[in-house]
Amino acid sequence: MPSTLNIEQLNANPSSRIIIVGGGIVGAALAFHLSEAKSENHIILIDKSLETLLGSTGHAPGFVGQLNESPVLTRLAKDTVQDYLTIPGGFETVGGLELSSTPSGLEALERRQKTAQAAGLPAELITPEVAASLAPEFIDANSIKHCLHFASDGTANAGVITSYYVNQARARGVDFLEAAVTGFVTKKDNETSKIATIKTASGDINSESSTVILATGIWTSSLISSDKTPVTQLPIPIVPVAHPYTFTPPRARRVETMETEMVLALMITPPMQLDPTESAIGAWPSSFDQVLSEAASHLKNKSEFLVQGQNKDPEEPYVADKPFNGIFSVTPDNLPFAGRVPDVKNLWLAAAIWVTTAAGTAKLLAREILGDSEHSTTSEDKALLDALNPARFQGLEAGLLLRQSLSKYNDIYNREA
């Protein structure tokens, strides 16, 4: 999709604008939901590539498990699924399974079933035989004892969803600009500051009278601290980490089961902090080959999984039919950053947000930004926004926040580490 305006045109009319930086699923969802309102705001979405999704959206596996230990994430995931279900081809309700073969595992599944039901999510303990019938290629009924089935979970097609949001937003008058944002210039404004200039590789954008929203994912921390003077004095610990993905070769779809044409698996590895450059595909450490082999060995169809990685040299081109290192973000409390940055009056964050909660968080933030009677926030919204407040780590030391963020990766994928 080509740009619909240029920087010169943008600077010619600098008032009443909402500028979204980042065109992945979060930025696109924000453009869509903000453009639903009857508002005089001119909405512009800026991304360094309007044709190709270079961020985490471009390689997200798309499975959406709505139940989380955090009630905040559960609420946002439920709202997200409801949004995705309205998009043609956006979401397929295939269900999700959690499996165990130990007594302590059964206790955990029983506890999660109660939590899910309290949150209004269907969750049922089923027999190993029933679980194996739902995913016969993955599950050997003789190797497990306990199974929890989440019937309303499913898979989101992030590319389809993002395209839908973009096309609908464009039809409503949202403008799109292809430009690589490289940093920001701030200007003192009484007790706070504001983003006065958005610096891009194609020229500077006057943003002093604009609302600026960063939906920049793994690049957020580097962008707001790229100059000698950081944009905000608050710690914004969004930590990009390595994450190996593997999958089976394509095969015919079995419509009576949970399995899709290509099964994508998230495998376990210790956390590895990265510094992303042009895309969210990182170099492939040779240690990941062993990680994938060991992880695949626990699956019934272990021989079908590809375990030989690629792209050991960052300059090598990405090859789509081999395992890859997909970079994504973690935070100290596993929650996104969504809300206004209090010491930068025109800056908002919508970052460290996974596909699982993208639409729910975007809708929440849109209601807060618009702030009119039709889109006003509720008491539940305010509680969610408090939990996602970009200022919530104020006063904490950077090293501690980094360690806490990396430990959250272990909590999600590597609990034995």
Contacts in CASP RR format, 6 or more apart in sequence:
PFRMAT RR
TARGET T0000
AUTHOR 0000-0000-0000
METHOD contacts of the structure
MODEL  1
MPSTLNIEQLNANPSSRIIIVGGGIVGAALAFHLSEAKSENHIILIDKSL
ETLLGSTGHAPGFVGQLNESPVLTRLAKDTVQDYLTIPGGFETVGGLELS
STPSGLEALERRQKTAQAAGLPAELITPEVAASLAPEFIDANSIKHCLHF
ASDGTANAGVITSYYVNQARARGVDFLEAAVTGFVTKKDNETSKIATIKT
ASGDINSESSTVILATGIWTSSLISSDKTPVTQLPIPIVPVAHPYTFTPP
RARRVETMETEMVLALMITPPMQLDPTESAIGAWPSSFDQVLSEAASHLK
NKSEFLVQGQNKDPEEPYVADKPFNGIFSVTPDNLPFAGRVPDVKNLWLA
AAIWVTTAAGTAKLLAREILGDSEHSTTSEDKALLDALNPARFQGLEAGL
LLRQSLSKYNDIYNREA
1 50 0 8 1.000
1 51 0 8 1.000
1 166 0 8 1.000
1 170 0 8 1.000
1 176 0 8 1.000
2 50 0 8 1.000
2 178 0 8 1.000
3 50 0 8 1.000
3 176 0 8 1.000
3 177 0 8 1.000
3 178 0 8 1.000
3 179 0 8 1.000
4 170 0 8 1.000
4 175 0 8 1.000
4 176 0 8 1.000
4 177 0 8 1.000
5 44 0 8 1.000
5 175 0 8 1.000
5 176 0 8 1.000
5 177 0 8 1.000
6 177 0 8 1.000
7 177 0 8 1.000
7 179 0 8 1.000
7 200 0 8 1.000
7 202 0 8 1.000
7 203 0 8 1.000
7 204 0 8 1.000
7 205 0 8 1.000
10 44 0 8 1.000
10 175 0 8 1.000
10 177 0 8 1.000
10 205 0 8 1.000
10 206 0 8 1.000
11 205 0 8 1.000
11 206 0 8 1.000
13 42 0 8 1.000
14 206 0 8 1.000
14 207 0 8 1.000
14 208 0 8 1.000
14 209 0 8 1.000
14 210 0 8 1.000
15 209 0 8 1.000
16 40 0 8 1.000
16 41 0 8 1.000
16 42 0 8 1.000
16 209 0 8 1.000
17 41 0 8 1.000
17 42 0 8 1.000
17 43 0 8 1.000
17 44 0 8 1.000
17 207 0 8 1.000
17 209 0 8 1.000
17 210 0 8 1.000
17 211 0 8 1.000
18 34 0 8 1.000
18 41 0 8 1.000
18 42 0 8 1.000
18 43 0 8 1.000
18 44 0 8 1.000
18 210 0 8 1.000
18 211 0 8 1.000
18 213 0 8 1.000
18 369 0 8 1.000
19 44 0 8 1.000
19 45 0 8 1.000
19 46 0 8 1.000
19 198 0 8 1.000
19 205 0 8 1.000
19 207 0 8 1.000
19 210 0 8 1.000
19 211 0 8 1.000
19 212 0 8 1.000
19 213 0 8 1.000
20 27 0 8 1.000
20 30 0 8 1.000
20 31 0 8 1.000
20 34 0 8 1.000
20 43 0 8 1.000
20 44 0 8 1.000
20 45 0 8 1.000
20 46 0 8 1.000
20 213 0 8 1.000
20 215 0 8 1.000
21 46 0 8 1.000
21 47 0 8 1.000
21 181 0 8 1.000
21 198 0 8 1.000
21 212 0 8 1.000
21 213 0 8 1.000
21 214 0 8 1.000
21 215 0 8 1.000
21 216 0 8 1.000
21 223 0 8 1.000
22 45 0 8 1.000
22 46 0 8 1.000
22 47 0 8 1.000
22 181 0 8 1.000
22 214 0 8 1.000
22 215 0 8 1.000
22 216 0 8 1.000
22 217 0 8 1.000
23 45 0 8 1.000
23 46 0 8 1.000
23 47 0 8 1.000
23 50 0 8 1.000
23 53 0 8 1.000
23 57 0 8 1.000
23 162 0 8 1.000
23 166 0 8 1.000
23 215 0 8 1.000
24 47 0 8 1.000
24 53 0 8 1.000
24 55 0 8 1.000
24 57 0 8 1.000
24 58 0 8 1.000
24 162 0 8 1.000
24 215 0 8 1.000
25 57 0 8 1.000
25 60 0 8 1.000
25 158 0 8 1.000
25 159 0 8 1.000
25 161 0 8 1.000
25 162 0 8 1.000
25 165 0 8 1.000
25 355 0 8 1.000
25 358 0 8 1.000
25 359 0 8 1.000
26 57 0 8 1.000
26 215 0 8 1.000
26 217 0 8 1.000
26 350 0 8 1.000
26 351 0 8 1.000
26 353 0 8 1.000
26 358 0 8 1.000
26 361 0 8 1.000
26 362 0 8 1.000
27 45 0 8 1.000
27 165 0 8 1.000
27 213 0 8 1.000
27 215 0 8 1.000
27 350 0 8 1.000
27 362 0 8 1.000
28 45 0 8 1.000
28 161 0 8 1.000
28 162 0 8 1.000
28 165 0 8 1.000
28 166 0 8 1.000
28 169 0 8 1.000
29 83 0 8 1.000
29 161 0 8 1.000
29 165 0 8 1.000
29 358 0 8 1.000
29 359 0 8 1.000
29 360 0 8 1.000
29 362 0 8 1.000
29 363 0 8 1.000
30 213 0 8 1.000
30 215 0 8 1.000
30 350 0 8 1.000
30 362 0 8 1.000
30 365 0 8 1.000
30 366 0 8 1.000
31 43 0 8 1.000
31 45 0 8 1.000
31 165 0 8 1.000
31 166 0 8 1.000
31 169 0 8 1.000
31 174 0 8 1.000
32 164 0 8 1.000
32 165 0 8 1.000
32 166 0 8 1.000
32 168 0 8 1.000
32 169 0 8 1.000
32 362 0 8 1.000
33 362 0 8 1.000
33 363 0 8 1.000
33 366 0 8 1.000
34 41 0 8 1.000
34 43 0 8 1.000
34 174 0 8 1.000
34 366 0 8 1.000
34 369 0 8 1.000
34 370 0 8 1.000
35 43 0 8 1.000
35 168 0 8 1.000
35 169 0 8 1.000
35 172 0 8 1.000
35 173 0 8 1.000
35 174 0 8 1.000
36 172 0 8 1.000
36 366 0 8 1.000
37 366 0 8 1.000
37 370 0 8 1.000
37 372 0 8 1.000
37 374 0 8 1.000
37 375 0 8 1.000
38 374 0 8 1.000
39 370 0 8 1.000
39 372 0 8 1.000
41 211 0 8 1.000
42 175 0 8 1.000
43 169 0 8 1.000
43 173 0 8 1.000
43 174 0 8 1.000
43 175 0 8 1.000
44 174 0 8 1.000
44 175 0 8 1.000
44 176 0 8 1.000
44 177 0 8 1.000
45 166 0 8 1.000
45 169 0 8 1.000
45 174 0 8 1.000
45 175 0 8 1.000
45 176 0 8 1.000
45 177 0 8 1.000
46 176 0 8 1.000
46 177 0 8 1.000
46 178 0 8 1.000
46 179 0 8 1.000
46 181 0 8 1.000
46 198 0 8 1.000
46 200 0 8 1.000
46 205 0 8 1.000
47 176 0 8 1.000
47 177 0 8 1.000
47 178 0 8 1.000
47 179 0 8 1.000
48 54 0 8 1.000
48 178 0 8 1.000
48 179 0 8 1.000
48 180 0 8 1.000
48 181 0 8 1.000
48 201 0 8 1.000
49 178 0 8 1.000
50 176 0 8 1.000
50 178 0 8 1.000
53 158 0 8 1.000
53 159 0 8 1.000
53 162 0 8 1.000
54 278 0 8 1.000
54 279 0 8 1.000
54 280 0 8 1.000
55 217 0 8 1.000
55 218 0 8 1.000
55 279 0 8 1.000
55 280 0 8 1.000
56 217 0 8 1.000
56 218 0 8 1.000
56 280 0 8 1.000
56 326 0 8 1.000
56 327 0 8 1.000
56 328 0 8 1.000
56 329 0 8 1.000
56 354 0 8 1.000
57 158 0 8 1.000
57 159 0 8 1.000
57 162 0 8 1.000
57 355 0 8 1.000
58 158 0 8 1.000
58 159 0 8 1.000
58 280 0 8 1.000
59 245 0 8 1.000
59 280 0 8 1.000
59 281 0 8 1.000
59 324 0 8 1.000
59 326 0 8 1.000
60 156 0 8 1.000
60 158 0 8 1.000
60 354 0 8 1.000
60 355 0 8 1.000
61 155 0 8 1.000
61 245 0 8 1.000
61 264 0 8 1.000
61 265 0 8 1.000
61 266 0 8 1.000
62 155 0 8 1.000
62 156 0 8 1.000
62 157 0 8 1.000
62 158 0 8 1.000
62 264 0 8 1.000
62 355 0 8 1.000
62 356 0 8 1.000
63 96 0 8 1.000
63 153 0 8 1.000
63 154 0 8 1.000
63 155 0 8 1.000
63 156 0 8 1.000
63 264 0 8 1.000
64 77 0 8 1.000
64 80 0 8 1.000
64 81 0 8 1.000
64 84 0 8 1.000
64 91 0 8 1.000
64 153 0 8 1.000
64 154 0 8 1.000
64 155 0 8 1.000
64 156 0 8 1.000
64 355 0 8 1.000
64 356 0 8 1.000
65 77 0 8 1.000
65 96 0 8 1.000
65 150 0 8 1.000
65 153 0 8 1.000
65 154 0 8 1.000
65 356 0 8 1.000
66 74 0 8 1.000
66 77 0 8 1.000
66 78 0 8 1.000
66 81 0 8 1.000
66 121 0 8 1.000
66 150 0 8 1.000
66 152 0 8 1.000
66 153 0 8 1.000
66 356 0 8 1.000
67 74 0 8 1.000
67 77 0 8 1.000
67 112 0 8 1.000
67 115 0 8 1.000
67 116 0 8 1.000
67 119 0 8 1.000
67 121 0 8 1.000
67 123 0 8 1.000
67 150 0 8 1.000
68 74 0 8 1.000
68 77 0 8 1.000
70 334 0 8 1.000
70 335 0 8 1.000
71 119 0 8 1.000
72 335 0 8 1.000
72 384 0 8 1.000
72 387 0 8 1.000
72 388 0 8 1.000
73 334 0 8 1.000
73 335 0 8 1.000
73 356 0 8 1.000
73 357 0 8 1.000
74 119 0 8 1.000
74 121 0 8 1.000
75 119 0 8 1.000
75 380 0 8 1.000
75 384 0 8 1.000
76 356 0 8 1.000
76 357 0 8 1.000
76 360 0 8 1.000
76 361 0 8 1.000
76 364 0 8 1.000
76 384 0 8 1.000
77 356 0 8 1.000
77 357 0 8 1.000
77 360 0 8 1.000
78 119 0 8 1.000
78 120 0 8 1.000
78 121 0 8 1.000
79 359 0 8 1.000
79 360 0 8 1.000
79 363 0 8 1.000
79 364 0 8 1.000
80 356 0 8 1.000
80 357 0 8 1.000
80 358 0 8 1.000
80 359 0 8 1.000
80 360 0 8 1.000
80 361 0 8 1.000
81 91 0 8 1.000
81 152 0 8 1.000
81 154 0 8 1.000
83 359 0 8 1.000
83 360 0 8 1.000
83 363 0 8 1.000
84 90 0 8 1.000
84 91 0 8 1.000
84 156 0 8 1.000
84 161 0 8 1.000
84 359 0 8 1.000
85 91 0 8 1.000
85 93 0 8 1.000
87 160 0 8 1.000
87 161 0 8 1.000
87 164 0 8 1.000
88 160 0 8 1.000
88 164 0 8 1.000
89 157 0 8 1.000
89 160 0 8 1.000
90 156 0 8 1.000
90 157 0 8 1.000
90 160 0 8 1.000
90 161 0 8 1.000
90 164 0 8 1.000
91 154 0 8 1.000
91 155 0 8 1.000
91 156 0 8 1.000
91 157 0 8 1.000
91 161 0 8 1.000
92 154 0 8 1.000
92 155 0 8 1.000
92 157 0 8 1.000
92 260 0 8 1.000
93 151 0 8 1.000
93 152 0 8 1.000
93 153 0 8 1.000
93 154 0 8 1.000
94 153 0 8 1.000
94 154 0 8 1.000
94 155 0 8 1.000
94 258 0 8 1.000
94 260 0 8 1.000
95 134 0 8 1.000
95 149 0 8 1.000
95 150 0 8 1.000
95 151 0 8 1.000
95 152 0 8 1.000
95 153 0 8 1.000
95 154 0 8 1.000
95 258 0 8 1.000
96 149 0 8 1.000
96 150 0 8 1.000
96 151 0 8 1.000
96 153 0 8 1.000
96 154 0 8 1.000
96 258 0 8 1.000
97 131 0 8 1.000
97 134 0 8 1.000
97 135 0 8 1.000
97 139 0 8 1.000
97 147 0 8 1.000
97 148 0 8 1.000
97 149 0 8 1.000
97 150 0 8 1.000
97 258 0 8 1.000
98 109 0 8 1.000
98 112 0 8 1.000
98 147 0 8 1.000
98 148 0 8 1.000
98 150 0 8 1.000
99 131 0 8 1.000
99 139 0 8 1.000
99 144 0 8 1.000
99 146 0 8 1.000
99 147 0 8 1.000
99 148 0 8 1.000
100 106 0 8 1.000
100 108 0 8 1.000
100 109 0 8 1.000
100 144 0 8 1.000
100 145 0 8 1.000
100 146 0 8 1.000
100 147 0 8 1.000
101 143 0 8 1.000
101 144 0 8 1.000
101 145 0 8 1.000
101 146 0 8 1.000
102 145 0 8 1.000
105 146 0 8 1.000
106 145 0 8 1.000
106 146 0 8 1.000
109 125 0 8 1.000
109 146 0 8 1.000
109 147 0 8 1.000
109 148 0 8 1.000
110 125 0 8 1.000
112 123 0 8 1.000
112 148 0 8 1.000
113 123 0 8 1.000
113 124 0 8 1.000
113 125 0 8 1.000
113 148 0 8 1.000
116 122 0 8 1.000
116 123 0 8 1.000
116 150 0 8 1.000
117 123 0 8 1.000
121 150 0 8 1.000
121 152 0 8 1.000
122 150 0 8 1.000
122 151 0 8 1.000
122 152 0 8 1.000
123 148 0 8 1.000
123 149 0 8 1.000
123 150 0 8 1.000
123 151 0 8 1.000
124 148 0 8 1.000
124 149 0 8 1.000
124 151 0 8 1.000
125 146 0 8 1.000
125 147 0 8 1.000
125 148 0 8 1.000
125 149 0 8 1.000
126 147 0 8 1.000
126 148 0 8 1.000
126 149 0 8 1.000
127 141 0 8 1.000
127 147 0 8 1.000
128 139 0 8 1.000
128 141 0 8 1.000
128 142 0 8 1.000
128 144 0 8 1.000
128 145 0 8 1.000
128 146 0 8 1.000
128 147 0 8 1.000
129 141 0 8 1.000
130 147 0 8 1.000
130 149 0 8 1.000
131 139 0 8 1.000
131 141 0 8 1.000
131 144 0 8 1.000
131 147 0 8 1.000
131 149 0 8 1.000
132 139 0 8 1.000
132 140 0 8 1.000
132 141 0 8 1.000
133 257 0 8 1.000
134 149 0 8 1.000
134 257 0 8 1.000
134 258 0 8 1.000
135 257 0 8 1.000
135 258 0 8 1.000
135 259 0 8 1.000
136 254 0 8 1.000
136 257 0 8 1.000
136 259 0 8 1.000
137 257 0 8 1.000
137 259 0 8 1.000
137 263 0 8 1.000
137 300 0 8 1.000
137 301 0 8 1.000
137 304 0 8 1.000
138 259 0 8 1.000
138 263 0 8 1.000
138 299 0 8 1.000
138 300 0 8 1.000
138 301 0 8 1.000
139 300 0 8 1.000
140 300 0 8 1.000
143 300 0 8 1.000
155 260 0 8 1.000
156 355 0 8 1.000
156 356 0 8 1.000
158 355 0 8 1.000
161 355 0 8 1.000
161 359 0 8 1.000
166 176 0 8 1.000
170 176 0 8 1.000
179 200 0 8 1.000
179 201 0 8 1.000
179 202 0 8 1.000
179 203 0 8 1.000
179 205 0 8 1.000
180 200 0 8 1.000
180 201 0 8 1.000
180 202 0 8 1.000
181 198 0 8 1.000
181 199 0 8 1.000
181 200 0 8 1.000
181 216 0 8 1.000
181 223 0 8 1.000
182 199 0 8 1.000
182 200 0 8 1.000
182 201 0 8 1.000
182 223 0 8 1.000
182 226 0 8 1.000
183 198 0 8 1.000
183 199 0 8 1.000
183 223 0 8 1.000
183 226 0 8 1.000
183 227 0 8 1.000
183 231 0 8 1.000
184 195 0 8 1.000
184 197 0 8 1.000
184 198 0 8 1.000
184 199 0 8 1.000
184 207 0 8 1.000
184 212 0 8 1.000
184 223 0 8 1.000
184 224 0 8 1.000
184 227 0 8 1.000
184 231 0 8 1.000
185 195 0 8 1.000
185 196 0 8 1.000
185 197 0 8 1.000
185 199 0 8 1.000
185 204 0 8 1.000
185 227 0 8 1.000
186 193 0 8 1.000
186 194 0 8 1.000
186 195 0 8 1.000
186 196 0 8 1.000
186 229 0 8 1.000
186 231 0 8 1.000
186 344 0 8 1.000
187 193 0 8 1.000
187 194 0 8 1.000
187 196 0 8 1.000
187 208 0 8 1.000
189 345 0 8 1.000
192 342 0 8 1.000
192 343 0 8 1.000
192 344 0 8 1.000
192 345 0 8 1.000
193 343 0 8 1.000
193 344 0 8 1.000
193 345 0 8 1.000
194 208 0 8 1.000
194 344 0 8 1.000
194 345 0 8 1.000
194 346 0 8 1.000
194 347 0 8 1.000
195 207 0 8 1.000
195 208 0 8 1.000
195 210 0 8 1.000
195 212 0 8 1.000
195 231 0 8 1.000
195 344 0 8 1.000
195 346 0 8 1.000
195 347 0 8 1.000
196 206 0 8 1.000
196 207 0 8 1.000
196 208 0 8 1.000
197 204 0 8 1.000
197 205 0 8 1.000
197 206 0 8 1.000
197 207 0 8 1.000
197 208 0 8 1.000
198 204 0 8 1.000
198 205 0 8 1.000
198 207 0 8 1.000
198 212 0 8 1.000
199 205 0 8 1.000
207 346 0 8 1.000
208 346 0 8 1.000
210 346 0 8 1.000
211 346 0 8 1.000
211 348 0 8 1.000
211 369 0 8 1.000
212 346 0 8 1.000
212 347 0 8 1.000
212 348 0 8 1.000
213 347 0 8 1.000
213 348 0 8 1.000
213 349 0 8 1.000
213 350 0 8 1.000
213 365 0 8 1.000
213 369 0 8 1.000
214 220 0 8 1.000
214 223 0 8 1.000
214 224 0 8 1.000
214 347 0 8 1.000
214 348 0 8 1.000
214 349 0 8 1.000
214 350 0 8 1.000
214 351 0 8 1.000
215 350 0 8 1.000
215 351 0 8 1.000
215 353 0 8 1.000
216 223 0 8 1.000
216 351 0 8 1.000
217 238 0 8 1.000
217 329 0 8 1.000
217 351 0 8 1.000
217 352 0 8 1.000
217 353 0 8 1.000
218 238 0 8 1.000
218 240 0 8 1.000
218 276 0 8 1.000
218 280 0 8 1.000
218 327 0 8 1.000
218 328 0 8 1.000
218 329 0 8 1.000
219 276 0 8 1.000
220 236 0 8 1.000
220 238 0 8 1.000
220 329 0 8 1.000
220 337 0 8 1.000
220 349 0 8 1.000
220 351 0 8 1.000
220 352 0 8 1.000
221 236 0 8 1.000
221 237 0 8 1.000
221 238 0 8 1.000
221 239 0 8 1.000
221 240 0 8 1.000
222 275 0 8 1.000
222 276 0 8 1.000
223 231 0 8 1.000
224 230 0 8 1.000
224 231 0 8 1.000
224 232 0 8 1.000
224 236 0 8 1.000
225 231 0 8 1.000
231 341 0 8 1.000
231 344 0 8 1.000
231 347 0 8 1.000
232 341 0 8 1.000
232 343 0 8 1.000
232 344 0 8 1.000
232 347 0 8 1.000
232 390 0 8 1.000
233 343 0 8 1.000
234 341 0 8 1.000
234 342 0 8 1.000
234 343 0 8 1.000
234 390 0 8 1.000
234 391 0 8 1.000
234 393 0 8 1.000
234 394 0 8 1.000
235 393 0 8 1.000
235 394 0 8 1.000
235 395 0 8 1.000
235 396 0 8 1.000
235 398 0 8 1.000
235 401 0 8 1.000
236 337 0 8 1.000
236 349 0 8 1.000
236 351 0 8 1.000
236 390 0 8 1.000
236 393 0 8 1.000
237 331 0 8 1.000
237 332 0 8 1.000
237 393 0 8 1.000
237 398 0 8 1.000
237 401 0 8 1.000
237 402 0 8 1.000
237 404 0 8 1.000
237 405 0 8 1.000
238 329 0 8 1.000
238 330 0 8 1.000
238 331 0 8 1.000
238 337 0 8 1.000
238 351 0 8 1.000
238 352 0 8 1.000
239 273 0 8 1.000
239 329 0 8 1.000
239 330 0 8 1.000
239 331 0 8 1.000
239 402 0 8 1.000
239 405 0 8 1.000
239 406 0 8 1.000
240 273 0 8 1.000
240 274 0 8 1.000
240 275 0 8 1.000
240 276 0 8 1.000
240 327 0 8 1.000
240 328 0 8 1.000
240 329 0 8 1.000
241 271 0 8 1.000
241 272 0 8 1.000
241 273 0 8 1.000
241 274 0 8 1.000
241 327 0 8 1.000
241 328 0 8 1.000
241 329 0 8 1.000
241 330 0 8 1.000
241 406 0 8 1.000
241 409 0 8 1.000
242 269 0 8 1.000
242 271 0 8 1.000
242 272 0 8 1.000
242 273 0 8 1.000
242 274 0 8 1.000
242 282 0 8 1.000
242 285 0 8 1.000
242 288 0 8 1.000
242 325 0 8 1.000
242 326 0 8 1.000
242 327 0 8 1.000
243 266 0 8 1.000
243 269 0 8 1.000
243 325 0 8 1.000
243 326 0 8 1.000
243 327 0 8 1.000
243 328 0 8 1.000
243 413 0 8 1.000
244 267 0 8 1.000
244 269 0 8 1.000
244 284 0 8 1.000
244 288 0 8 1.000
244 291 0 8 1.000
244 292 0 8 1.000
244 309 0 8 1.000
244 323 0 8 1.000
244 324 0 8 1.000
244 325 0 8 1.000
244 326 0 8 1.000
245 264 0 8 1.000
245 265 0 8 1.000
245 266 0 8 1.000
245 267 0 8 1.000
245 323 0 8 1.000
245 324 0 8 1.000
245 325 0 8 1.000
245 326 0 8 1.000
246 264 0 8 1.000
246 265 0 8 1.000
246 267 0 8 1.000
246 292 0 8 1.000
246 295 0 8 1.000
246 296 0 8 1.000
246 305 0 8 1.000
246 306 0 8 1.000
246 307 0 8 1.000
246 323 0 8 1.000
247 262 0 8 1.000
247 263 0 8 1.000
247 264 0 8 1.000
247 265 0 8 1.000
247 305 0 8 1.000
247 306 0 8 1.000
247 323 0 8 1.000
248 262 0 8 1.000
248 263 0 8 1.000
248 301 0 8 1.000
248 304 0 8 1.000
248 305 0 8 1.000
248 306 0 8 1.000
249 262 0 8 1.000
249 304 0 8 1.000
249 306 0 8 1.000
249 321 0 8 1.000
250 261 0 8 1.000
250 262 0 8 1.000
251 261 0 8 1.000
251 262 0 8 1.000
252 261 0 8 1.000
253 259 0 8 1.000
253 260 0 8 1.000
253 261 0 8 1.000
265 295 0 8 1.000
265 296 0 8 1.000
265 299 0 8 1.000
265 305 0 8 1.000
266 413 0 8 1.000
267 291 0 8 1.000
267 292 0 8 1.000
267 295 0 8 1.000
267 296 0 8 1.000
267 413 0 8 1.000
268 291 0 8 1.000
268 295 0 8 1.000
268 413 0 8 1.000
268 414 0 8 1.000
269 287 0 8 1.000
269 288 0 8 1.000
269 291 0 8 1.000
269 413 0 8 1.000
269 414 0 8 1.000
270 410 0 8 1.000
270 414 0 8 1.000
270 417 0 8 1.000
271 330 0 8 1.000
271 406 0 8 1.000
271 407 0 8 1.000
271 409 0 8 1.000
271 410 0 8 1.000
271 414 0 8 1.000
272 285 0 8 1.000
273 402 0 8 1.000
273 406 0 8 1.000
274 282 0 8 1.000
274 327 0 8 1.000
276 282 0 8 1.000
276 327 0 8 1.000
277 314 0 8 1.000
279 318 0 8 1.000
280 326 0 8 1.000
280 327 0 8 1.000
280 328 0 8 1.000
281 311 0 8 1.000
281 318 0 8 1.000
281 324 0 8 1.000
281 325 0 8 1.000
281 326 0 8 1.000
281 327 0 8 1.000
282 311 0 8 1.000
282 314 0 8 1.000
282 324 0 8 1.000
282 325 0 8 1.000
282 326 0 8 1.000
282 327 0 8 1.000
283 311 0 8 1.000
283 312 0 8 1.000
283 313 0 8 1.000
283 314 0 8 1.000
283 325 0 8 1.000
284 309 0 8 1.000
284 310 0 8 1.000
284 311 0 8 1.000
284 312 0 8 1.000
284 323 0 8 1.000
284 324 0 8 1.000
284 325 0 8 1.000
285 312 0 8 1.000
285 325 0 8 1.000
286 312 0 8 1.000
288 309 0 8 1.000
288 323 0 8 1.000
288 325 0 8 1.000
289 307 0 8 1.000
289 308 0 8 1.000
289 309 0 8 1.000
292 305 0 8 1.000
292 306 0 8 1.000
292 307 0 8 1.000
292 309 0 8 1.000
292 323 0 8 1.000
293 307 0 8 1.000
296 302 0 8 1.000
296 305 0 8 1.000
296 307 0 8 1.000
299 305 0 8 1.000
306 321 0 8 1.000
306 322 0 8 1.000
306 323 0 8 1.000
307 323 0 8 1.000
308 322 0 8 1.000
308 323 0 8 1.000
309 322 0 8 1.000
309 323 0 8 1.000
309 324 0 8 1.000
310 316 0 8 1.000
310 318 0 8 1.000
310 319 0 8 1.000
310 322 0 8 1.000
310 323 0 8 1.000
310 324 0 8 1.000
311 317 0 8 1.000
311 318 0 8 1.000
311 319 0 8 1.000
311 324 0 8 1.000
311 325 0 8 1.000
318 324 0 8 1.000
328 354 0 8 1.000
329 351 0 8 1.000
329 352 0 8 1.000
330 352 0 8 1.000
330 405 0 8 1.000
330 406 0 8 1.000
330 408 0 8 1.000
330 409 0 8 1.000
330 412 0 8 1.000
331 337 0 8 1.000
331 352 0 8 1.000
331 405 0 8 1.000
331 408 0 8 1.000
332 393 0 8 1.000
332 396 0 8 1.000
332 401 0 8 1.000
332 404 0 8 1.000
332 405 0 8 1.000
332 408 0 8 1.000
333 392 0 8 1.000
333 404 0 8 1.000
333 408 0 8 1.000
334 408 0 8 1.000
334 411 0 8 1.000
334 412 0 8 1.000
335 352 0 8 1.000
335 387 0 8 1.000
335 388 0 8 1.000
336 350 0 8 1.000
336 351 0 8 1.000
336 352 0 8 1.000
336 353 0 8 1.000
336 357 0 8 1.000
336 361 0 8 1.000
336 388 0 8 1.000
337 349 0 8 1.000
337 350 0 8 1.000
337 351 0 8 1.000
337 352 0 8 1.000
337 388 0 8 1.000
337 390 0 8 1.000
338 349 0 8 1.000
338 350 0 8 1.000
338 351 0 8 1.000
338 353 0 8 1.000
338 361 0 8 1.000
338 364 0 8 1.000
338 365 0 8 1.000
338 385 0 8 1.000
338 388 0 8 1.000
338 390 0 8 1.000
339 348 0 8 1.000
339 349 0 8 1.000
339 350 0 8 1.000
339 365 0 8 1.000
339 368 0 8 1.000
339 385 0 8 1.000
339 388 0 8 1.000
339 389 0 8 1.000
339 390 0 8 1.000
340 347 0 8 1.000
340 348 0 8 1.000
340 368 0 8 1.000
340 390 0 8 1.000
341 347 0 8 1.000
341 348 0 8 1.000
341 349 0 8 1.000
341 390 0 8 1.000
341 391 0 8 1.000
342 390 0 8 1.000
342 391 0 8 1.000
348 365 0 8 1.000
348 369 0 8 1.000
349 390 0 8 1.000
350 361 0 8 1.000
350 362 0 8 1.000
350 365 0 8 1.000
353 361 0 8 1.000
361 388 0 8 1.000
364 377 0 8 1.000
364 381 0 8 1.000
364 384 0 8 1.000
364 385 0 8 1.000
366 375 0 8 1.000
367 375 0 8 1.000
367 376 0 8 1.000
367 377 0 8 1.000
367 381 0 8 1.000
368 377 0 8 1.000
368 381 0 8 1.000
368 385 0 8 1.000
371 377 0 8 1.000
377 385 0 8 1.000
393 401 0 8 1.000
410 417 0 8 1.000
END
